[in-house]
Amino acid sequence: MQATVFNEKEQETKQIDFTGNSVKELLEYLNINPETVLVVRKGVVITEEESLQEQDCIELLSVISGG
């Protein structure tokens, strides 16, 4: 599957080709801890269980916490 991924933390957009089809598999492929990012598709936050489609455009937004 091919997808376009924008990583806010790295300010980088890349085209990737991976064998999975879920958000969880995408994050594993990119070696990203799912607790550190929000995954957004078409302006909507999606969960790890969501399926991805060929040519999806995904944004990875950093989760920031403070106190």
PyMOL Python script that loads the backbone (N, CA, C, O; Angstrom):
from pymol import cmd

cmd.read_pdbstr("""\
ATOM      1  N   MET A   1       0.840  -1.174   0.000  1.00  0.00           N
ATOM      2  CA  MET A   1       0.000   0.000   0.000  1.00  0.00           C
ATOM      3  C   MET A   1       0.882   1.233   0.000  1.00  0.00           C
ATOM      4  O   MET A   1       1.915   1.273   0.669  1.00  0.00           O
ATOM      5  N   GLN A   2       0.472   2.223  -0.745  1.00  0.00           N
ATOM      6  CA  GLN A   2       1.187   3.490  -0.769  1.00  0.00           C
ATOM      7  C   GLN A   2       0.359   4.546  -0.062  1.00  0.00           C
ATOM      8  O   GLN A   2      -0.866   4.585  -0.180  1.00  0.00           O
ATOM      9  N   ALA A   3       1.054   5.404   0.679  1.00  0.00           N
ATOM     10  CA  ALA A   3       0.391   6.489   1.387  1.00  0.00           C
ATOM     11  C   ALA A   3       1.344   7.672   1.464  1.00  0.00           C
ATOM     12  O   ALA A   3       2.562   7.521   1.364  1.00  0.00           O
ATOM     13  N   THR A   4       0.760   8.856   1.643  1.00  0.00           N
ATOM     14  CA  THR A   4       1.544  10.058   1.877  1.00  0.00           C
ATOM     15  C   THR A   4       1.420  10.382   3.353  1.00  0.00           C
ATOM     16  O   THR A   4       0.312  10.467   3.882  1.00  0.00           O
ATOM     17  N   VAL A   5       2.558  10.565   4.024  1.00  0.00           N
ATOM     18  CA  VAL A   5       2.559  10.799   5.465  1.00  0.00           C
ATOM     19  C   VAL A   5       3.291  12.104   5.761  1.00  0.00           C
ATOM     20  O   VAL A   5       4.446  12.290   5.377  1.00  0.00           O
ATOM     21  N   PHE A   6       2.589  13.007   6.457  1.00  0.00           N
ATOM     22  CA  PHE A   6       3.208  14.245   6.933  1.00  0.00           C
ATOM     23  C   PHE A   6       3.467  14.078   8.415  1.00  0.00           C
ATOM     24  O   PHE A   6       2.538  13.833   9.184  1.00  0.00           O
ATOM     25  N   ASN A   7       4.722  14.208   8.825  1.00  0.00           N
ATOM     26  CA  ASN A   7       5.103  14.108  10.228  1.00  0.00           C
ATOM     27  C   ASN A   7       5.385  15.525  10.732  1.00  0.00           C
ATOM     28  O   ASN A   7       6.387  16.141  10.370  1.00  0.00           O
ATOM     29  N   GLU A   8       4.476  16.026  11.577  1.00  0.00           N
ATOM     30  CA  GLU A   8       4.592  17.392  12.076  1.00  0.00           C
ATOM     31  C   GLU A   8       5.892  17.605  12.853  1.00  0.00           C
ATOM     32  O   GLU A   8       6.536  18.645  12.710  1.00  0.00           O
ATOM     33  N   LYS A   9       6.275  16.643  13.661  1.00  0.00           N
ATOM     34  CA  LYS A   9       7.478  16.773  14.490  1.00  0.00           C
ATOM     35  C   LYS A   9       8.721  16.997  13.633  1.00  0.00           C
ATOM     36  O   LYS A   9       9.577  17.816  13.966  1.00  0.00           O
ATOM     37  N   GLU A  10       8.807  16.272  12.545  1.00  0.00           N
ATOM     38  CA  GLU A  10       9.972  16.382  11.657  1.00  0.00           C
ATOM     39  C   GLU A  10       9.750  17.386  10.527  1.00  0.00           C
ATOM     40  O   GLU A  10      10.666  17.666   9.754  1.00  0.00           O
ATOM     41  N   GLN A  11       8.524  17.931  10.431  1.00  0.00           N
ATOM     42  CA  GLN A  11       8.160  18.836   9.345  1.00  0.00           C
ATOM     43  C   GLN A  11       8.554  18.242   7.995  1.00  0.00           C
ATOM     44  O   GLN A  11       9.203  18.882   7.168  1.00  0.00           O
ATOM     45  N   GLU A  12       8.130  16.977   7.807  1.00  0.00           N
ATOM     46  CA  GLU A  12       8.527  16.234   6.615  1.00  0.00           C
ATOM     47  C   GLU A  12       7.332  15.475   6.041  1.00  0.00           C
ATOM     48  O   GLU A  12       6.545  14.879   6.777  1.00  0.00           O
ATOM     49  N   THR A  13       7.215  15.507   4.738  1.00  0.00           N
ATOM     50  CA  THR A  13       6.203  14.722   4.040  1.00  0.00           C
ATOM     51  C   THR A  13       6.928  13.686   3.203  1.00  0.00           C
ATOM     52  O   THR A  13       7.867  14.007   2.474  1.00  0.00           O
ATOM     53  N   LYS A  14       6.480  12.423   3.312  1.00  0.00           N
ATOM     54  CA  LYS A  14       7.098  11.392   2.476  1.00  0.00           C
ATOM     55  C   LYS A  14       6.063  10.410   1.961  1.00  0.00           C
ATOM     56  O   LYS A  14       5.035  10.161   2.590  1.00  0.00           O
ATOM     57  N   GLN A  15       6.366   9.872   0.816  1.00  0.00           N
ATOM     58  CA  GLN A  15       5.570   8.800   0.218  1.00  0.00           C
ATOM     59  C   GLN A  15       6.137   7.494   0.748  1.00  0.00           C
ATOM     60  O   GLN A  15       7.345   7.264   0.676  1.00  0.00           O
ATOM     61  N   ILE A  16       5.278   6.643   1.276  1.00  0.00           N
ATOM     62  CA  ILE A  16       5.764   5.365   1.765  1.00  0.00           C
ATOM     63  C   ILE A  16       5.008   4.230   1.094  1.00  0.00           C
ATOM     64  O   ILE A  16       3.885   4.396   0.618  1.00  0.00           O
ATOM     65  N   ASP A  17       5.640   3.104   1.071  1.00  0.00           N
ATOM     66  CA  ASP A  17       5.058   1.883   0.524  1.00  0.00           C
ATOM     67  C   ASP A  17       5.251   0.812   1.586  1.00  0.00           C
ATOM     68  O   ASP A  17       6.380   0.409   1.864  1.00  0.00           O
ATOM     69  N   PHE A  18       4.152   0.345   2.186  1.00  0.00           N
ATOM     70  CA  PHE A  18       4.266  -0.662   3.236  1.00  0.00           C
ATOM     71  C   PHE A  18       3.211  -1.736   3.055  1.00  0.00           C
ATOM     72  O   PHE A  18       2.246  -1.559   2.311  1.00  0.00           O
ATOM     73  N   THR A  19       3.406  -2.854   3.744  1.00  0.00           N
ATOM     74  CA  THR A  19       2.545  -4.019   3.517  1.00  0.00           C
ATOM     75  C   THR A  19       1.300  -4.054   4.392  1.00  0.00           C
ATOM     76  O   THR A  19       0.420  -4.882   4.158  1.00  0.00           O
ATOM     77  N   GLY A  20       1.198  -3.186   5.389  1.00  0.00           N
ATOM     78  CA  GLY A  20       0.039  -3.210   6.289  1.00  0.00           C
ATOM     79  C   GLY A  20      -1.164  -2.514   5.697  1.00  0.00           C
ATOM     80  O   GLY A  20      -1.132  -2.012   4.574  1.00  0.00           O
ATOM     81  N   ASN A  21      -2.250  -2.496   6.499  1.00  0.00           N
ATOM     82  CA  ASN A  21      -3.438  -1.777   6.034  1.00  0.00           C
ATOM     83  C   ASN A  21      -4.172  -1.057   7.160  1.00  0.00           C
ATOM     84  O   ASN A  21      -5.283  -0.569   6.952  1.00  0.00           O
ATOM     85  N   SER A  22      -3.572  -0.980   8.353  1.00  0.00           N
ATOM     86  CA  SER A  22      -4.218  -0.272   9.458  1.00  0.00           C
ATOM     87  C   SER A  22      -3.294   0.824   9.976  1.00  0.00           C
ATOM     88  O   SER A  22      -2.096   0.832   9.691  1.00  0.00           O
ATOM     89  N   VAL A  23      -3.863   1.738  10.733  1.00  0.00           N
ATOM     90  CA  VAL A  23      -3.077   2.807  11.339  1.00  0.00           C
ATOM     91  C   VAL A  23      -2.018   2.208  12.262  1.00  0.00           C
ATOM     92  O   VAL A  23      -0.872   2.657  12.271  1.00  0.00           O
ATOM     93  N   LYS A  24      -2.401   1.202  13.034  1.00  0.00           N
ATOM     94  CA  LYS A  24      -1.453   0.554  13.951  1.00  0.00           C
ATOM     95  C   LYS A  24      -0.239   0.008  13.186  1.00  0.00           C
ATOM     96  O   LYS A  24       0.902   0.189  13.611  1.00  0.00           O
ATOM     97  N   GLU A  25      -0.494  -0.654  12.069  1.00  0.00           N
ATOM     98  CA  GLU A  25       0.597  -1.207  11.267  1.00  0.00           C
ATOM     99  C   GLU A  25       1.457  -0.105  10.658  1.00  0.00           C
ATOM    100  O   GLU A  25       2.672  -0.264  10.533  1.00  0.00           O
ATOM    101  N   LEU A  26       0.842   1.005  10.281  1.00  0.00           N
ATOM    102  CA  LEU A  26       1.592   2.135   9.748  1.00  0.00           C
ATOM    103  C   LEU A  26       2.541   2.691  10.805  1.00  0.00           C
ATOM    104  O   LEU A  26       3.715   2.936  10.526  1.00  0.00           O
ATOM    105  N   LEU A  27       2.029   2.889  12.020  1.00  0.00           N
ATOM    106  CA  LEU A  27       2.869   3.422  13.091  1.00  0.00           C
ATOM    107  C   LEU A  27       4.002   2.464  13.443  1.00  0.00           C
ATOM    108  O   LEU A  27       5.121   2.898  13.718  1.00  0.00           O
ATOM    109  N   GLU A  28       3.716   1.158  13.437  1.00  0.00           N
ATOM    110  CA  GLU A  28       4.768   0.171  13.680  1.00  0.00           C
ATOM    111  C   GLU A  28       5.827   0.239  12.581  1.00  0.00           C
ATOM    112  O   GLU A  28       7.024   0.179  12.862  1.00  0.00           O
ATOM    113  N   TYR A  29       5.390   0.362  11.344  1.00  0.00           N
ATOM    114  CA  TYR A  29       6.308   0.450  10.203  1.00  0.00           C
ATOM    115  C   TYR A  29       7.223   1.674  10.335  1.00  0.00           C
ATOM    116  O   TYR A  29       8.412   1.611  10.024  1.00  0.00           O
ATOM    117  N   LEU A  30       6.645   2.787  10.802  1.00  0.00           N
ATOM    118  CA  LEU A  30       7.405   4.023  10.954  1.00  0.00           C
ATOM    119  C   LEU A  30       8.151   4.098  12.289  1.00  0.00           C
ATOM    120  O   LEU A  30       8.875   5.059  12.551  1.00  0.00           O
ATOM    121  N   ASN A  31       7.966   3.070  13.132  1.00  0.00           N
ATOM    122  CA  ASN A  31       8.612   3.009  14.449  1.00  0.00           C
ATOM    123  C   ASN A  31       8.221   4.212  15.315  1.00  0.00           C
ATOM    124  O   ASN A  31       9.068   4.865  15.924  1.00  0.00           O
ATOM    125  N   ILE A  32       6.906   4.483  15.349  1.00  0.00           N
ATOM    126  CA  ILE A  32       6.372   5.601  16.128  1.00  0.00           C
ATOM    127  C   ILE A  32       5.456   5.053  17.216  1.00  0.00           C
ATOM    128  O   ILE A  32       4.567   4.246  16.946  1.00  0.00           O
ATOM    129  N   ASN A  33       5.684   5.500  18.444  1.00  0.00           N
ATOM    130  CA  ASN A  33       4.839   5.112  19.570  1.00  0.00           C
ATOM    131  C   ASN A  33       3.466   5.758  19.392  1.00  0.00           C
ATOM    132  O   ASN A  33       3.378   6.982  19.298  1.00  0.00           O
ATOM    133  N   PRO A  34       2.391   4.966  19.343  1.00  0.00           N
ATOM    134  CA  PRO A  34       1.056   5.528  19.097  1.00  0.00           C
ATOM    135  C   PRO A  34       0.579   6.498  20.183  1.00  0.00           C
ATOM    136  O   PRO A  34      -0.337   7.286  19.949  1.00  0.00           O
ATOM    137  N   GLU A  35       1.195   6.445  21.369  1.00  0.00           N
ATOM    138  CA  GLU A  35       0.803   7.351  22.447  1.00  0.00           C
ATOM    139  C   GLU A  35       1.392   8.752  22.265  1.00  0.00           C
ATOM    140  O   GLU A  35       1.045   9.667  23.012  1.00  0.00           O
ATOM    141  N   THR A  36       2.277   8.927  21.282  1.00  0.00           N
ATOM    142  CA  THR A  36       2.943  10.220  21.096  1.00  0.00           C
ATOM    143  C   THR A  36       2.376  11.038  19.942  1.00  0.00           C
ATOM    144  O   THR A  36       2.795  12.176  19.731  1.00  0.00           O
ATOM    145  N   VAL A  37       1.425  10.474  19.188  1.00  0.00           N
ATOM    146  CA  VAL A  37       0.886  11.185  18.026  1.00  0.00           C
ATOM    147  C   VAL A  37      -0.630  11.037  17.919  1.00  0.00           C
ATOM    148  O   VAL A  37      -1.223  10.082  18.421  1.00  0.00           O
ATOM    149  N   LEU A  38      -1.227  12.007  17.253  1.00  0.00           N
ATOM    150  CA  LEU A  38      -2.605  11.896  16.784  1.00  0.00           C
ATOM    151  C   LEU A  38      -2.505  11.644  15.291  1.00  0.00           C
ATOM    152  O   LEU A  38      -1.723  12.293  14.597  1.00  0.00           O
ATOM    153  N   VAL A  39      -3.295  10.705  14.796  1.00  0.00           N
ATOM    154  CA  VAL A  39      -3.282  10.378  13.373  1.00  0.00           C
ATOM    155  C   VAL A  39      -4.524  11.000  12.745  1.00  0.00           C
ATOM    156  O   VAL A  39      -5.647  10.755  13.186  1.00  0.00           O
ATOM    157  N   VAL A  40      -4.308  11.802  11.716  1.00  0.00           N
ATOM    158  CA  VAL A  40      -5.396  12.564  11.105  1.00  0.00           C
ATOM    159  C   VAL A  40      -5.485  12.226   9.617  1.00  0.00           C
ATOM    160  O   VAL A  40      -4.482  12.191   8.904  1.00  0.00           O
ATOM    161  N   ARG A  41      -6.721  11.979   9.172  1.00  0.00           N
ATOM    162  CA  ARG A  41      -6.993  11.759   7.748  1.00  0.00           C
ATOM    163  C   ARG A  41      -8.162  12.656   7.365  1.00  0.00           C
ATOM    164  O   ARG A  41      -9.235  12.584   7.965  1.00  0.00           O
ATOM    165  N   LYS A  42      -7.947  13.496   6.367  1.00  0.00           N
ATOM    166  CA  LYS A  42      -8.988  14.417   5.879  1.00  0.00           C
ATOM    167  C   LYS A  42      -9.558  15.275   7.006  1.00  0.00           C
ATOM    168  O   LYS A  42     -10.763  15.526   7.053  1.00  0.00           O
ATOM    169  N   GLY A  43      -8.684  15.725   7.918  1.00  0.00           N
ATOM    170  CA  GLY A  43      -9.103  16.610   9.003  1.00  0.00           C
ATOM    171  C   GLY A  43      -9.764  15.931  10.183  1.00  0.00           C
ATOM    172  O   GLY A  43     -10.218  16.608  11.106  1.00  0.00           O
ATOM    173  N   VAL A  44      -9.828  14.601  10.177  1.00  0.00           N
ATOM    174  CA  VAL A  44     -10.490  13.853  11.249  1.00  0.00           C
ATOM    175  C   VAL A  44      -9.474  12.929  11.927  1.00  0.00           C
ATOM    176  O   VAL A  44      -8.737  12.202  11.260  1.00  0.00           O
ATOM    177  N   VAL A  45      -9.449  12.971  13.270  1.00  0.00           N
ATOM    178  CA  VAL A  45      -8.575  12.074  14.017  1.00  0.00           C
ATOM    179  C   VAL A  45      -9.105  10.653  13.867  1.00  0.00           C
ATOM    180  O   VAL A  45     -10.303  10.409  14.015  1.00  0.00           O
ATOM    181  N   ILE A  46      -8.201   9.715  13.572  1.00  0.00           N
ATOM    182  CA  ILE A  46      -8.604   8.314  13.430  1.00  0.00           C
ATOM    183  C   ILE A  46      -7.829   7.460  14.432  1.00  0.00           C
ATOM    184  O   ILE A  46      -6.755   7.843  14.898  1.00  0.00           O
ATOM    185  N   THR A  47      -8.396   6.297  14.753  1.00  0.00           N
ATOM    186  CA  THR A  47      -7.808   5.410  15.753  1.00  0.00           C
ATOM    187  C   THR A  47      -6.871   4.396  15.110  1.00  0.00           C
ATOM    188  O   THR A  47      -6.808   4.265  13.887  1.00  0.00           O
ATOM    189  N   GLU A  48      -6.147   3.682  15.967  1.00  0.00           N
ATOM    190  CA  GLU A  48      -5.212   2.656  15.497  1.00  0.00           C
ATOM    191  C   GLU A  48      -5.908   1.539  14.731  1.00  0.00           C
ATOM    192  O   GLU A  48      -5.293   0.902  13.875  1.00  0.00           O
ATOM    193  N   GLU A  49      -7.173   1.295  15.024  1.00  0.00           N
ATOM    194  CA  GLU A  49      -7.904   0.200  14.398  1.00  0.00           C
ATOM    195  C   GLU A  49      -8.429   0.543  13.007  1.00  0.00           C
ATOM    196  O   GLU A  49      -8.856  -0.343  12.266  1.00  0.00           O
ATOM    197  N   GLU A  50      -8.399   1.814  12.655  1.00  0.00           N
ATOM    198  CA  GLU A  50      -8.921   2.244  11.352  1.00  0.00           C
ATOM    199  C   GLU A  50      -8.116   1.631  10.210  1.00  0.00           C
ATOM    200  O   GLU A  50      -6.896   1.485  10.296  1.00  0.00           O
ATOM    201  N   SER A  51      -8.813   1.281   9.156  1.00  0.00           N
ATOM    202  CA  SER A  51      -8.152   0.780   7.948  1.00  0.00           C
ATOM    203  C   SER A  51      -7.717   1.954   7.083  1.00  0.00           C
ATOM    204  O   SER A  51      -8.377   2.992   7.028  1.00  0.00           O
ATOM    205  N   LEU A  52      -6.601   1.764   6.420  1.00  0.00           N
ATOM    206  CA  LEU A  52      -6.110   2.765   5.488  1.00  0.00           C
ATOM    207  C   LEU A  52      -6.431   2.325   4.068  1.00  0.00           C
ATOM    208  O   LEU A  52      -6.559   1.135   3.783  1.00  0.00           O
ATOM    209  N   GLN A  53      -6.557   3.303   3.189  1.00  0.00           N
ATOM    210  CA  GLN A  53      -6.839   3.041   1.791  1.00  0.00           C
ATOM    211  C   GLN A  53      -5.615   3.415   0.964  1.00  0.00           C
ATOM    212  O   GLN A  53      -4.808   4.254   1.364  1.00  0.00           O
ATOM    213  N   GLU A  54      -5.497   2.791  -0.173  1.00  0.00           N
ATOM    214  CA  GLU A  54      -4.419   3.116  -1.110  1.00  0.00           C
ATOM    215  C   GLU A  54      -4.420   4.620  -1.387  1.00  0.00           C
ATOM    216  O   GLU A  54      -5.475   5.202  -1.643  1.00  0.00           O
ATOM    217  N   GLN A  55      -3.266   5.239  -1.339  1.00  0.00           N
ATOM    218  CA  GLN A  55      -3.055   6.655  -1.626  1.00  0.00           C
ATOM    219  C   GLN A  55      -3.630   7.599  -0.556  1.00  0.00           C
ATOM    220  O   GLN A  55      -3.835   8.780  -0.837  1.00  0.00           O
ATOM    221  N   ASP A  56      -3.893   7.104   0.660  1.00  0.00           N
ATOM    222  CA  ASP A  56      -4.339   7.980   1.744  1.00  0.00           C
ATOM    223  C   ASP A  56      -3.281   9.028   2.045  1.00  0.00           C
ATOM    224  O   ASP A  56      -2.084   8.790   1.886  1.00  0.00           O
ATOM    225  N   CYS A  57      -3.745  10.194   2.485  1.00  0.00           N
ATOM    226  CA  CYS A  57      -2.855  11.239   2.985  1.00  0.00           C
ATOM    227  C   CYS A  57      -3.072  11.325   4.498  1.00  0.00           C
ATOM    228  O   CYS A  57      -4.168  11.639   4.963  1.00  0.00           O
ATOM    229  N   ILE A  58      -2.019  11.045   5.247  1.00  0.00           N
ATOM    230  CA  ILE A  58      -2.092  10.954   6.696  1.00  0.00           C
ATOM    231  C   ILE A  58      -1.202  12.014   7.315  1.00  0.00           C
ATOM    232  O   ILE A  58      -0.094  12.266   6.842  1.00  0.00           O
ATOM    233  N   GLU A  59      -1.704  12.639   8.390  1.00  0.00           N
ATOM    234  CA  GLU A  59      -0.899  13.584   9.161  1.00  0.00           C
ATOM    235  C   GLU A  59      -0.642  12.982  10.531  1.00  0.00           C
ATOM    236  O   GLU A  59      -1.553  12.442  11.160  1.00  0.00           O
ATOM    237  N   LEU A  60       0.597  13.074  10.992  1.00  0.00           N
ATOM    238  CA  LEU A  60       0.968  12.641  12.331  1.00  0.00           C
ATOM    239  C   LEU A  60       1.276  13.888  13.142  1.00  0.00           C
ATOM    240  O   LEU A  60       2.283  14.558  12.915  1.00  0.00           O
ATOM    241  N   LEU A  61       0.395  14.191  14.094  1.00  0.00           N
ATOM    242  CA  LEU A  61       0.536  15.402  14.905  1.00  0.00           C
ATOM    243  C   LEU A  61       1.022  15.016  16.295  1.00  0.00           C
ATOM    244  O   LEU A  61       0.493  14.090  16.910  1.00  0.00           O
ATOM    245  N   SER A  62       2.027  15.727  16.786  1.00  0.00           N
ATOM    246  CA  SER A  62       2.605  15.426  18.087  1.00  0.00           C
ATOM    247  C   SER A  62       1.609  15.742  19.209  1.00  0.00           C
ATOM    248  O   SER A  62       0.918  16.760  19.187  1.00  0.00           O
ATOM    249  N   VAL A  63       1.560  14.834  20.186  1.00  0.00           N
ATOM    250  CA  VAL A  63       0.746  15.048  21.375  1.00  0.00           C
ATOM    251  C   VAL A  63       1.615  15.800  22.375  1.00  0.00           C
ATOM    252  O   VAL A  63       2.733  15.386  22.682  1.00  0.00           O
ATOM    253  N   ILE A  64       1.088  16.901  22.871  1.00  0.00           N
ATOM    254  CA  ILE A  64       1.832  17.718  23.835  1.00  0.00           C
ATOM    255  C   ILE A  64       1.035  17.752  25.120  1.00  0.00           C
ATOM    256  O   ILE A  64      -0.168  18.012  25.122  1.00  0.00           O
ATOM    257  N   SER A  65       1.729  17.484  26.214  1.00  0.00           N
ATOM    258  CA  SER A  65       1.058  17.558  27.522  1.00  0.00           C
ATOM    259  C   SER A  65       1.827  18.516  28.407  1.00  0.00           C
ATOM    260  O   SER A  65       3.027  18.729  28.235  1.00  0.00           O
ATOM    261  N   GLY A  66       1.129  19.071  29.328  1.00  0.00           N
ATOM    262  CA  GLY A  66       1.778  20.011  30.241  1.00  0.00           C
ATOM    263  C   GLY A  66       1.010  20.068  31.534  1.00  0.00           C
ATOM    264  O   GLY A  66      -0.043  19.446  31.678  1.00  0.00           O
ATOM    265  N   GLY A  67       1.527  20.793  32.441  1.00  0.00           N
ATOM    266  CA  GLY A  67       0.853  20.847  33.716  1.00  0.00           C
ATOM    267  C   GLY A  67       1.004  22.158  34.394  1.00  0.00           C
ATOM    268  O   GLY A  67       0.481  22.348  35.492  1.00  0.00           O
TER     269      GLY A  67
END
""", "prot")
cmd.dss("prot")
cmd.show_as("cartoon", "prot")
cmd.util.cbc("prot")
cmd.orient("prot")
